[in-house]
Amino acid sequence: MKHSPVLVVSDLSVERSGRLAVEKVSFELQSESETAVVGPNGAGKSTLVAAILGLLPRAAGDIQILGKPLSNNGHLSGAIRSQIAYVPQSLSLQGHFPLTVAEFVGFGFDPPGPRWPWSHQSERQKAVEQALERTGCLDLRNRLLSELSGGQLKRVMLSFCVVRPRQLLVLDEAQAGLDVPSNERFQQLLLELRRQEGWTVLHVSHDLDMVRRSSDQVLCLNRRLCCSGPPDHMLTPERLIDLYGPNVVPYRHQCHG
């Protein structure tokens, strides 16, 4: 029996600065699949993600997550929203923002709405420690977020995602800014967690080698959805020239060893 798609995007158009940044885009994400969004700078990839997360209003079209419609003001029920995890390209921290790793991950455990009663604090603490242990970050639990390296911060973000069960994971160039060893570790951890958690993944990436290795579906976006399909069909030299232009070479991560 076929399951309903986790995410359905239908004829989505989104405006930014008075122009259509995304125009008439449609696609579906099946359960436990991994879909990559690729395209040149300014193609609307981050705009697409922001609209799916309810952070930007739509000019037209519809979005359904776990069978429930996303209103144009970004409203989803708390039960649905708690099933979505997000890892951005960067986490903006103002100076030495006094938030520890454990406190940050704990916010991922809390359901939307009023805070849980104190009787749940031991359950919350246990979930936080288990999440940090799974990502190799338990020794960082008392460190401030602002003190972390880029690789440590990305792993802490994954701790936030696994502190409670979720179904949809959205990543917007999550590996950006990482050196090669940190990127390798992040990608391996992400792969392990995806298998363990049964996540459906939507990620924006410029790393075409990683996209080819890990994705089930590739969306080639340049304001419109130019094409979509399996990586081997979408990442051919001919399609990449059509997408990026003849003079643009997209980033390809070079693995050591």
VOTORKOL-313941 format. One record per atom (N, C-alpha, C, O): residue in three letters; x, y, z. Coordinates in steps of 0.05 Angstrom, whole numbers, padded with zeros to 5 digits, always signed. Example, Ala and Ser with C-alpha at 12.3 -4.5 7.8 and 13.67 -1.06 7.14 Angstrom:
2
ala+00264-00114+00156
ala+00246-00090+00156
ala+00264-00066+00156
ala+00285-00066+00169
ser+00257-00045+00142
ser+00273-00021+00143
ser+00258+00001+00157
ser+00268+00023+00161
END
This chain:
257
met+00017-00024+00000
met+00000+00000+00000
met+00018+00025+00000
met+00035+00028+00017
lys+00013+00043-00019
lys+00029+00066-00022
lys+00022+00088-00001
lys-00002+00094+00003
his+00042+00099+00012
his+00037+00120+00032
his+00033+00147+00018
his+00043+00151-00003
ser+00018+00164+00032
ser+00015+00191+00021
ser+00042+00206+00022
ser+00058+00201+00040
pro+00047+00224+00004
pro+00072+00239+00004
pro+00075+00255+00030
pro+00055+00265+00041
val+00100+00258+00039
val+00105+00274+00063
val+00101+00304+00056
val+00091+00319+00073
leu+00110+00312+00033
leu+00108+00340+00024
leu+00098+00341-00005
leu+00108+00326-00022
val+00078+00358-00009
val+00068+00363-00036
val+00068+00393-00041
val+00056+00409-00027
val+00083+00402-00062
val+00084+00429-00070
val+00071+00432-00098
val+00079+00418-00116
ser+00051+00449-00100
ser+00035+00451-00125
ser+00034+00479-00135
ser+00024+00497-00123
asp+00046+00483-00159
asp+00045+00509-00173
asp+00054+00532-00155
asp+00041+00553-00155
leu+00075+00528-00140
leu+00084+00548-00120
leu+00098+00571-00134
leu+00117+00567-00150
ser+00089+00595-00128
ser+00103+00620-00136
ser+00107+00637-00112
ser+00090+00640-00095
val+00131+00649-00110
val+00139+00665-00086
val+00152+00690-00096
val+00170+00689-00113
glu+00144+00713-00086
glu+00156+00739-00094
glu+00177+00748-00073
glu+00173+00744-00049
arg+00198+00760-00082
arg+00218+00773-00065
arg+00227+00798-00079
arg+00234+00798-00102
ser+00226+00820-00064
ser+00234+00847-00074
ser+00219+00854-00100
ser+00230+00865-00118
gly+00193+00847-00100
gly+00176+00855-00122
gly+00179+00839-00147
gly+00168+00846-00168
arg+00193+00816-00146
arg+00195+00799-00170
arg+00191+00770-00162
arg+00194+00762-00139
leu+00183+00753-00181
leu+00179+00725-00176
leu+00206+00711-00173
leu+00221+00709-00193
ala+00212+00703-00149
ala+00237+00688-00144
ala+00234+00658-00149
ala+00253+00644-00156
val+00209+00649-00146
val+00202+00621-00151
val+00175+00622-00167
val+00157+00636-00159
glu+00174+00607-00189
glu+00150+00609-00206
glu+00140+00582-00214
glu+00154+00566-00227
lys+00115+00576-00206
lys+00100+00552-00214
lys+00116+00526-00211
lys+00119+00510-00229
val+00126+00522-00187
val+00142+00498-00180
val+00124+00477-00167
val+00109+00483-00149
ser+00126+00453-00177
ser+00110+00430-00166
ser+00128+00406-00163
ser+00144+00400-00181
phe+00126+00392-00140
phe+00140+00367-00136
phe+00129+00354-00111
phe+00114+00366-00095
glu+00136+00328-00107
glu+00128+00313-00083
glu+00152+00300-00071
glu+00171+00293-00084
leu+00151+00296-00044
leu+00171+00280-00030
leu+00158+00256-00018
leu+00139+00258-00001
gln+00167+00233-00026
gln+00156+00208-00015
gln+00169+00202+00012
gln+00192+00211+00017
ser+00156+00186+00028
ser+00166+00179+00054
ser+00194+00166+00053
ser+00198+00148+00037
glu+00212+00175+00070
glu+00239+00165+00074
glu+00256+00168+00049
glu+00276+00153+00046
ser+00249+00187+00032
ser+00266+00193+00009
ser+00284+00217+00015
ser+00280+00231+00034
glu+00304+00221-00003
glu+00321+00244+00000
glu+00321+00259-00027
glu+00328+00248-00048
thr+00314+00284-00026
thr+00312+00301-00050
thr+00330+00325-00047
thr+00330+00339-00027
ala+00346+00330-00068
ala+00365+00352-00069
ala+00354+00374-00088
ala+00343+00367-00109
val+00358+00399-00080
val+00351+00422-00097
val+00378+00434-00106
val+00394+00443-00089
val+00383+00435-00132
val+00408+00447-00142
val+00401+00469-00162
val+00379+00469-00173
gly+00420+00487-00166
gly+00416+00508-00185
gly+00436+00531-00179
gly+00449+00531-00158
pro+00438+00550-00198
pro+00457+00572-00194
pro+00449+00590-00172
pro+00427+00590-00162
asn+00468+00607-00163
asn+00462+00628-00144
asn+00439+00646-00154
asn+00439+00653-00178
gly+00421+00652-00136
gly+00398+00669-00144
gly+00376+00654-00158
gly+00357+00666-00169
ala+00377+00627-00158
ala+00357+00611-00172
ala+00331+00608-00156
ala+00311+00599-00167
gly+00331+00616-00130
gly+00307+00614-00114
gly+00307+00590-00095
gly+00286+00583-00084
lys+00330+00577-00092
lys+00330+00553-00075
lys+00323+00559-00046
lys+00306+00545-00034
ser+00336+00579-00034
ser+00330+00585-00006
ser+00303+00597-00003
ser+00290+00594+00017
thr+00293+00611-00024
thr+00266+00622-00023
thr+00246+00599-00023
thr+00226+00600-00008
leu+00251+00579-00039
leu+00233+00555-00039
leu+00232+00542-00011
leu+00210+00536-00001
val+00255+00539+00001
val+00256+00527+00028
val+00241+00544+00048
val+00225+00534+00064
ala+00245+00571+00047
ala+00232+00589+00066
ala+00202+00588+00063
ala+00187+00589+00083
ala+00192+00585+00039
ala+00163+00583+00034
ala+00152+00557+00045
ala+00131+00557+00057
ile+00166+00535+00041
ile+00158+00509+00052
ile+00157+00510+00082
ile+00139+00497+00094
leu+00175+00524+00095
leu+00176+00525+00124
leu+00156+00546+00135
leu+00154+00549+00159
gly+00142+00560+00117
gly+00123+00580+00126
gly+00135+00606+00134
gly+00123+00622+00148
leu+00160+00611+00126
leu+00174+00636+00133
leu+00170+00658+00113
leu+00175+00681+00119
leu+00161+00651+00089
leu+00154+00671+00068
leu+00126+00665+00058
leu+00119+00642+00055
pro+00110+00686+00052
pro+00084+00682+00041
pro+00086+00673+00011
pro+00106+00678-00002
arg+00065+00661+00002
arg+00064+00652-00026
arg+00048+00672-00043
arg+00029+00684-00034
ala+00057+00675-00067
ala+00042+00691-00087
ala+00020+00674-00099
ala-00002+00684-00106
ala+00025+00648-00102
ala+00006+00630-00113
ala+00015+00601-00106
ala+00038+00597-00098
gly-00004+00583-00108
gly+00002+00555-00105
gly-00005+00544-00077
gly-00014+00559-00060
asp+00000+00519-00073
asp-00007+00505-00048
asp+00016+00488-00038
asp+00032+00478-00054
ile+00017+00485-00012
ile+00037+00467+00001
ile+00022+00450+00022
ile+00007+00460+00038
gln+00027+00424+00020
gln+00016+00406+00040
gln+00039+00391+00054
gln+00057+00380+00040
ile+00038+00390+00080
ile+00058+00375+00095
ile+00044+00354+00112
ile+00027+00361+00129
leu+00051+00329+00108
leu+00038+00306+00122
leu+00008+00307+00119
leu-00007+00302+00137
gly+00000+00315+00094
gly-00029+00315+00087
gly-00044+00339+00097
gly-00068+00341+00092
lys-00031+00358+00110
lys-00044+00382+00120
lys-00035+00407+00104
lys-00011+00410+00099
pro-00054+00425+00097
pro-00046+00448+00081
pro-00032+00469+00099
pro-00039+00473+00122
leu-00012+00481+00087
leu+00002+00504+00100
leu-00012+00529+00091
leu-00014+00535+00068
ser-00022+00544+00111
ser-00036+00569+00104
ser-00016+00589+00094
ser+00008+00586+00098
asn-00026+00610+00080
asn-00008+00629+00068
asn+00007+00647+00089
asn+00026+00660+00082
asn-00003+00647+00113
asn+00012+00661+00134
asn+00031+00642+00149
asn+00042+00649+00170
gly+00035+00618+00138
gly+00054+00599+00149
gly+00044+00583+00172
gly+00060+00570+00186
his+00018+00583+00177
his+00007+00569+00200
his+00004+00539+00195
his-00007+00531+00175
leu+00015+00523+00213
leu+00010+00494+00214
leu+00003+00487+00242
leu+00011+00501+00261
ser-00011+00466+00246
ser-00017+00457+00273
ser+00008+00450+00287
ser+00028+00442+00275
gly+00008+00452+00314
gly+00032+00446+00329
gly+00041+00417+00325
gly+00065+00411+00325
ala+00021+00399+00322
ala+00028+00370+00318
ala+00044+00366+00292
ala+00062+00350+00291
ile+00036+00380+00271
ile+00051+00378+00245
ile+00077+00392+00247
ile+00098+00381+00238
arg+00078+00416+00258
arg+00103+00431+00258
arg+00124+00417+00275
arg+00148+00419+00269
ser+00116+00403+00295
ser+00135+00388+00312
ser+00148+00365+00297
ser+00168+00354+00306
gln+00137+00358+00273
gln+00148+00336+00257
gln+00169+00346+00237
gln+00180+00330+00222
ile+00174+00372+00237
ile+00193+00384+00217
ile+00218+00394+00232
ile+00216+00407+00253
ala+00241+00387+00222
ala+00267+00397+00232
ala+00281+00412+00210
ala+00277+00406+00186
tyr+00297+00432+00218
tyr+00309+00450+00198
tyr+00338+00455+00206
tyr+00343+00463+00229
val+00357+00452+00188
val+00385+00459+00192
val+00392+00480+00171
val+00394+00474+00148
pro+00396+00505+00180
pro+00403+00527+00161
pro+00432+00527+00154
pro+00448+00512+00165
gln+00439+00544+00135
gln+00467+00547+00126
gln+00484+00557+00149
gln+00506+00549+00153
ser+00473+00575+00165
ser+00487+00586+00188
ser+00467+00594+00210
ser+00443+00598+00204
leu+00477+00595+00234
leu+00461+00603+00257
leu+00472+00629+00267
leu+00494+00630+00277
ser+00456+00650+00264
ser+00465+00676+00272
ser+00465+00680+00302
ser+00445+00678+00315
leu+00489+00685+00313
leu+00492+00688+00342
leu+00504+00716+00347
leu+00526+00722+00337
gln+00490+00732+00361
gln+00499+00759+00367
gln+00519+00759+00390
gln+00512+00754+00413
gly+00545+00764+00383
gly+00565+00765+00404
gly+00566+00738+00419
gly+00565+00717+00407
his+00569+00740+00444
his+00570+00716+00461
his+00543+00711+00473
his+00539+00714+00497
phe+00524+00703+00456
phe+00497+00698+00465
phe+00497+00676+00486
phe+00507+00654+00481
pro+00487+00681+00510
pro+00491+00663+00533
pro+00471+00639+00532
pro+00455+00636+00550
leu+00473+00623+00511
leu+00457+00599+00509
leu+00475+00575+00506
leu+00492+00574+00488
thr+00472+00556+00524
thr+00489+00532+00523
thr+00478+00512+00503
thr+00455+00514+00494
val+00494+00493+00496
val+00487+00472+00477
val+00463+00457+00488
val+00444+00452+00473
ala+00464+00449+00513
ala+00441+00434+00525
ala+00415+00450+00524
ala+00394+00439+00519
glu+00417+00476+00530
glu+00393+00493+00530
glu+00381+00494+00502
glu+00357+00493+00498
phe+00399+00498+00482
phe+00390+00500+00454
phe+00376+00474+00445
phe+00355+00475+00434
val+00389+00451+00450
val+00377+00426+00442
val+00351+00420+00457
val+00333+00408+00446
gly+00349+00430+00481
gly+00324+00426+00497
gly+00301+00440+00484
gly+00278+00430+00486
phe+00305+00462+00470
phe+00283+00476+00456
phe+00272+00458+00435
phe+00248+00460+00429
gly+00288+00440+00423
gly+00278+00422+00403
gly+00260+00400+00414
gly+00244+00388+00400
phe+00263+00395+00440
phe+00246+00375+00453
phe+00218+00386+00460
phe+00198+00372+00460
asp+00217+00413+00465
asp+00192+00425+00474
asp+00172+00426+00451
asp+00179+00434+00429
pro+00147+00418+00456
pro+00126+00420+00436
pro+00119+00450+00431
pro+00123+00466+00449
pro+00108+00457+00408
pro+00098+00484+00404
pro+00077+00491+00425
pro+00061+00474+00433
gly+00075+00516+00432
gly+00055+00525+00451
gly+00067+00528+00479
gly+00091+00531+00482
pro+00050+00526+00500
pro+00059+00529+00528
pro+00080+00509+00535
pro+00080+00487+00526
arg+00098+00518+00553
arg+00120+00501+00563
arg+00108+00477+00578
arg+00087+00480+00591
trp+00122+00455+00577
trp+00113+00431+00592
trp+00116+00436+00622
trp+00133+00452+00630
pro+00100+00422+00638
pro+00103+00426+00667
pro+00130+00415+00677
pro+00143+00399+00664
trp+00137+00423+00701
trp+00162+00415+00713
trp+00165+00385+00716
trp+00187+00374+00717
ser+00143+00370+00717
ser+00144+00341+00720
ser+00157+00328+00696
ser+00165+00305+00698
his+00159+00343+00673
his+00171+00331+00649
his+00200+00339+00647
his+00213+00331+00627
gln+00211+00353+00666
gln+00239+00363+00663
gln+00259+00340+00662
gln+00279+00341+00647
ser+00255+00319+00678
ser+00274+00296+00677
ser+00273+00282+00650
ser+00294+00273+00640
glu+00249+00279+00639
glu+00246+00267+00613
glu+00260+00284+00591
glu+00273+00274+00573
arg+00257+00310+00594
arg+00270+00329+00575
arg+00300+00327+00577
arg+00314+00326+00557
gln+00311+00327+00601
gln+00340+00326+00605
gln+00351+00300+00594
gln+00372+00300+00582
lys+00337+00278+00598
lys+00346+00252+00588
lys+00346+00252+00558
lys+00365+00242+00545
ala+00326+00263+00545
ala+00325+00264+00516
ala+00347+00282+00505
ala+00359+00275+00484
val+00353+00304+00518
val+00375+00321+00509
val+00402+00307+00510
val+00417+00308+00491
glu+00407+00293+00532
glu+00433+00279+00535
glu+00435+00256+00515
glu+00457+00252+00504
gln+00413+00242+00510
gln+00414+00221+00490
gln+00419+00232+00462
gln+00434+00220+00446
ala+00406+00255+00455
ala+00411+00267+00429
ala+00439+00276+00426
ala+00451+00272+00404
leu+00451+00288+00446
leu+00478+00297+00445
leu+00498+00274+00443
leu+00518+00275+00429
glu+00491+00252+00457
glu+00509+00228+00455
glu+00508+00216+00427
glu+00529+00208+00417
arg+00485+00216+00414
arg+00483+00204+00388
arg+00499+00220+00367
arg+00507+00208+00347
thr+00503+00245+00371
thr+00517+00262+00352
thr+00546+00267+00360
thr+00560+00283+00347
gly+00555+00254+00382
gly+00582+00259+00391
gly+00587+00286+00404
gly+00609+00296+00403
cys+00566+00297+00415
cys+00567+00325+00426
cys+00563+00326+00456
cys+00560+00348+00467
leu+00562+00303+00470
leu+00555+00303+00498
leu+00575+00320+00514
leu+00568+00333+00533
asp+00601+00319+00506
asp+00621+00334+00521
asp+00619+00364+00516
asp+00632+00380+00529
leu+00601+00372+00498
leu+00597+00401+00492
leu+00573+00412+00507
leu+00567+00436+00503
arg+00559+00397+00523
arg+00532+00405+00532
arg+00532+00431+00548
arg+00512+00445+00548
asn+00554+00437+00562
asn+00555+00461+00578
asn+00569+00485+00564
asn+00572+00506+00576
arg+00578+00480+00539
arg+00591+00501+00524
arg+00571+00521+00513
arg+00548+00513+00507
leu+00579+00546+00510
leu+00562+00565+00496
leu+00562+00560+00466
leu+00582+00552+00455
leu+00539+00564+00453
leu+00538+00561+00424
leu+00558+00578+00410
leu+00570+00570+00390
ser+00563+00602+00420
ser+00581+00621+00408
ser+00610+00612+00409
ser+00627+00624+00396
glu+00616+00592+00426
glu+00643+00582+00429
glu+00650+00559+00410
glu+00673+00550+00409
leu+00630+00549+00395
leu+00634+00525+00380
leu+00647+00531+00353
leu+00643+00552+00342
ser+00661+00511+00342
ser+00670+00512+00315
ser+00647+00507+00296
ser+00625+00499+00304
gly+00652+00511+00270
gly+00630+00507+00251
gly+00621+00478+00250
gly+00597+00473+00249
gly+00639+00459+00251
gly+00632+00431+00251
gly+00617+00423+00276
gly+00597+00408+00274
gln+00626+00433+00299
gln+00612+00427+00324
gln+00583+00438+00323
gln+00564+00424+00332
leu+00580+00462+00313
leu+00554+00475+00313
leu+00534+00459+00295
leu+00511+00456+00302
lys+00544+00450+00272
lys+00527+00434+00254
lys+00518+00408+00267
lys+00495+00400+00264
arg+00536+00395+00282
arg+00528+00370+00296
arg+00509+00376+00319
arg+00491+00360+00324
val+00512+00399+00332
val+00493+00406+00352
val+00465+00411+00340
val+00445+00404+00352
met+00465+00423+00316
met+00439+00427+00302
met+00425+00400+00297
met+00401+00398+00298
leu+00441+00380+00289
leu+00430+00354+00285
leu+00420+00342+00312
leu+00400+00327+00312
ser+00433+00348+00334
ser+00423+00340+00360
ser+00395+00351+00365
ser+00378+00338+00375
phe+00392+00377+00358
phe+00366+00390+00360
phe+00345+00374+00344
phe+00322+00372+00353
cys+00353+00364+00321
cys+00334+00350+00303
cys+00326+00323+00314
cys+00303+00314+00310
val+00344+00309+00329
val+00338+00282+00338
val+00329+00281+00367
val+00324+00259+00377
val+00326+00303+00380
val+00318+00303+00408
val+00290+00293+00412
val+00282+00285+00434
arg+00274+00294+00391
arg+00247+00282+00390
arg+00243+00271+00362
arg+00255+00281+00343
pro+00225+00251+00358
pro+00221+00240+00332
pro+00208+00261+00313
pro+00191+00276+00321
arg+00218+00261+00288
arg+00207+00279+00268
arg+00206+00263+00241
arg+00218+00242+00239
gln+00191+00274+00222
gln+00188+00260+00196
gln+00202+00275+00173
gln+00212+00262+00155
leu+00203+00301+00174
leu+00214+00316+00152
leu+00238+00333+00161
leu+00236+00348+00181
leu+00260+00329+00148
leu+00285+00345+00154
leu+00291+00362+00130
leu+00293+00352+00107
val+00294+00388+00134
val+00300+00407+00113
val+00327+00420+00119
val+00332+00431+00141
leu+00345+00419+00099
leu+00372+00430+00103
leu+00377+00450+00080
leu+00373+00443+00057
asp+00386+00474+00087
asp+00392+00494+00067
asp+00422+00499+00067
asp+00433+00515+00082
glu+00436+00485+00049
glu+00465+00486+00047
glu+00478+00482+00074
glu+00496+00498+00082
ala+00470+00462+00088
ala+00478+00457+00116
ala+00508+00452+00118
ala+00520+00457+00139
gln+00521+00442+00096
gln+00549+00436+00097
gln+00567+00460+00090
gln+00591+00458+00090
ala+00554+00483+00083
ala+00570+00506+00075
ala+00588+00516+00097
ala+00580+00516+00121
gly+00612+00523+00090
gly+00631+00534+00109
gly+00647+00513+00125
gly+00665+00521+00141
leu+00642+00488+00120
leu+00657+00467+00134
leu+00682+00459+00118
leu+00681+00458+00093
asp+00704+00453+00132
asp+00727+00443+00118
asp+00722+00414+00111
asp+00702+00402+00119
val+00740+00402+00095
val+00735+00375+00085
val+00731+00354+00107
val+00711+00339+00105
pro+00748+00352+00128
pro+00743+00332+00149
pro+00716+00336+00163
pro+00701+00317+00168
ser+00709+00362+00169
ser+00684+00367+00183
ser+00660+00361+00165
ser+00640+00350+00175
asn+00662+00367+00139
asn+00641+00360+00121
asn+00637+00330+00118
asn+00614+00321+00118
glu+00659+00315+00117
glu+00657+00286+00115
glu+00643+00275+00140
glu+00625+00257+00138
arg+00650+00285+00163
arg+00639+00275+00188
arg+00609+00282+00190
arg+00593+00266+00198
phe+00602+00307+00182
phe+00574+00315+00182
phe+00557+00298+00163
phe+00536+00289+00171
gln+00567+00293+00139
gln+00552+00278+00120
gln+00548+00249+00129
gln+00527+00238+00125
gln+00569+00237+00141
gln+00566+00210+00151
gln+00546+00208+00174
gln+00530+00190+00175
leu+00547+00228+00192
leu+00529+00229+00214
leu+00500+00232+00204
leu+00481+00219+00213
leu+00497+00250+00184
leu+00470+00255+00173
leu+00459+00229+00160
leu+00435+00223+00163
leu+00476+00215+00146
leu+00467+00190+00133
leu+00458+00169+00154
leu+00438+00156+00151
glu+00474+00167+00176
glu+00467+00148+00197
glu+00441+00155+00210
glu+00424+00138+00215
leu+00438+00181+00216
leu+00413+00189+00230
leu+00389+00187+00212
leu+00367+00179+00221
arg+00392+00193+00186
arg+00370+00190+00168
arg+00360+00161+00167
arg+00336+00156+00168
arg+00378+00142+00167
arg+00370+00114+00167
arg+00357+00106+00193
arg+00337+00091+00193
gln+00368+00115+00215
gln+00357+00108+00241
gln+00330+00121+00246
gln+00312+00108+00257
glu+00326+00146+00237
glu+00302+00161+00243
glu+00280+00157+00222
glu+00257+00163+00227
gly+00288+00147+00198
gly+00268+00145+00177
gly+00259+00171+00166
gly+00237+00175+00157
trp+00277+00191+00167
trp+00271+00218+00157
trp+00265+00219+00127
trp+00277+00203+00112
thr+00248+00236+00119
thr+00246+00246+00092
thr+00262+00272+00091
thr+00258+00289+00107
val+00280+00274+00072
val+00300+00296+00072
val+00296+00313+00046
val+00295+00302+00024
leu+00296+00339+00050
leu+00297+00358+00028
leu+00321+00376+00034
leu+00323+00389+00055
his+00341+00376+00016
his+00364+00393+00021
his+00373+00408-00003
his+00372+00398-00026
val+00382+00433+00002
val+00394+00450-00019
val+00424+00446-00017
val+00436+00447+00005
ser+00437+00442-00040
ser+00466+00437-00039
ser+00479+00446-00065
ser+00467+00444-00087
his+00504+00455-00063
his+00522+00460-00086
his+00541+00437-00090
his+00557+00437-00109
asp+00541+00418-00072
asp+00560+00396-00073
asp+00548+00373-00089
asp+00534+00356-00079
leu+00554+00374-00115
leu+00541+00355-00134
leu+00550+00326-00130
leu+00535+00308-00135
asp+00575+00323-00121
asp+00584+00295-00115
asp+00568+00283-00092
asp+00560+00260-00093
met+00563+00299-00071
met+00547+00290-00049
met+00518+00284-00058
met+00506+00265-00050
val+00507+00302-00074
val+00480+00299-00085
val+00478+00273-00100
val+00459+00258-00097
arg+00498+00267-00117
arg+00498+00243-00133
arg+00498+00218-00115
arg+00485+00198-00122
arg+00514+00219-00094
arg+00517+00196-00076
arg+00492+00190-00059
arg+00485+00167-00055
ser+00479+00211-00049
ser+00460+00208-00028
ser+00430+00211-00036
ser+00413+00203-00021
ser+00425+00224-00058
ser+00398+00232-00065
ser+00383+00212-00081
ser+00394+00198-00098
asp+00357+00210-00076
asp+00339+00194-00093
asp+00328+00210-00116
asp+00323+00200-00138
gln+00324+00236-00111
gln+00312+00254-00131
gln+00327+00281-00131
gln+00335+00290-00110
val+00330+00293-00154
val+00343+00319-00157
val+00324+00338-00171
val+00312+00331-00191
leu+00320+00361-00158
leu+00304+00383-00170
leu+00324+00404-00181
leu+00338+00416-00165
cys+00323+00408-00207
cys+00340+00429-00219
cys+00324+00454-00222
cys+00305+00456-00237
leu+00332+00474-00205
leu+00316+00498-00203
leu+00331+00523-00213
leu+00354+00527-00206
asn+00317+00538-00229
asn+00327+00565-00237
asn+00302+00582-00240
asn+00293+00589-00262
arg+00292+00590-00217
arg+00266+00604-00214
arg+00243+00585-00220
arg+00224+00583-00204
arg+00243+00572-00242
arg+00225+00551-00249
arg+00238+00524-00244
arg+00263+00522-00243
leu+00223+00503-00243
leu+00234+00476-00241
leu+00241+00467-00270
leu+00223+00461-00286
cys+00267+00467-00276
cys+00276+00461-00303
cys+00272+00431-00309
cys+00263+00424-00331
cys+00278+00414-00290
cys+00274+00385-00293
cys+00277+00372-00266
cys+00287+00385-00247
ser+00269+00348-00264
ser+00272+00332-00239
ser+00273+00303-00246
ser+00262+00294-00266
gly+00288+00288-00229
gly+00290+00259-00233
gly+00314+00248-00218
gly+00325+00262-00201
pro+00322+00223-00223
pro+00344+00211-00209
pro+00370+00226-00215
pro+00373+00238-00236
pro+00389+00225-00196
pro+00414+00240-00199
pro+00429+00233-00225
pro+00439+00252-00238
asp+00430+00208-00233
asp+00445+00201-00257
asp+00434+00213-00282
asp+00448+00217-00302
his+00408+00219-00282
his+00395+00231-00305
his+00397+00262-00304
his+00397+00275-00325
met+00397+00273-00280
met+00396+00302-00277
met+00424+00315-00277
met+00426+00338-00285
leu+00444+00300-00268
leu+00471+00312-00265
leu+00490+00305-00288
leu+00514+00302-00284
thr+00479+00303-00312
thr+00495+00299-00335
thr+00508+00326-00344
thr+00497+00347-00337
pro+00530+00325-00358
pro+00543+00350-00367
pro+00523+00368-00383
pro+00524+00392-00380
glu+00507+00356-00399
glu+00488+00372-00416
glu+00468+00386-00399
glu+00462+00410-00403
arg+00456+00372-00379
arg+00436+00385-00362
arg+00449+00406-00345
arg+00436+00427-00340
leu+00473+00401-00335
leu+00486+00421-00318
leu+00493+00446-00333
leu+00491+00468-00322
ile+00501+00444-00358
ile+00506+00467-00375
ile+00480+00483-00379
ile+00480+00507-00378
asp+00458+00469-00384
asp+00433+00482-00387
asp+00425+00497-00362
asp+00413+00519-00363
leu+00431+00485-00339
leu+00422+00496-00313
leu+00440+00519-00304
leu+00430+00540-00297
tyr+00466+00515-00305
tyr+00486+00534-00294
tyr+00497+00553-00315
tyr+00508+00574-00308
gly+00495+00545-00341
gly+00508+00561-00362
gly+00535+00549-00369
gly+00547+00536-00353
pro+00545+00555-00393
pro+00569+00542-00403
pro+00595+00552-00388
pro+00615+00538-00389
asn+00594+00575-00375
asn+00618+00586-00363
asn+00618+00583-00333
asn+00636+00594-00320
val+00599+00568-00322
val+00598+00565-00293
val+00602+00536-00286
val+00589+00518-00296
val+00622+00532-00268
val+00627+00505-00259
val+00618+00503-00230
val+00630+00515-00212
pro+00596+00488-00224
pro+00586+00486-00196
pro+00606+00471-00179
pro+00622+00456-00188
tyr+00605+00477-00153
tyr+00623+00466-00134
tyr+00620+00436-00133
tyr+00598+00425-00131
arg+00642+00422-00134
arg+00643+00393-00131
arg+00662+00387-00108
arg+00686+00392-00110
his+00652+00375-00087
his+00669+00369-00064
his+00689+00348-00070
his+00682+00327-00081
gln+00714+00353-00064
gln+00736+00335-00069
gln+00742+00319-00043
gln+00752+00330-00024
cys+00736+00293-00043
cys+00741+00277-00020
cys+00770+00268-00019
cys+00782+00261-00040
his+00782+00268+00005
his+00809+00257+00008
his+00808+00227+00011
his+00789+00216+00022
gly+00829+00214+00002
gly+00830+00185+00006
gly+00816+00170-00016
gly+00815+00146-00016
END
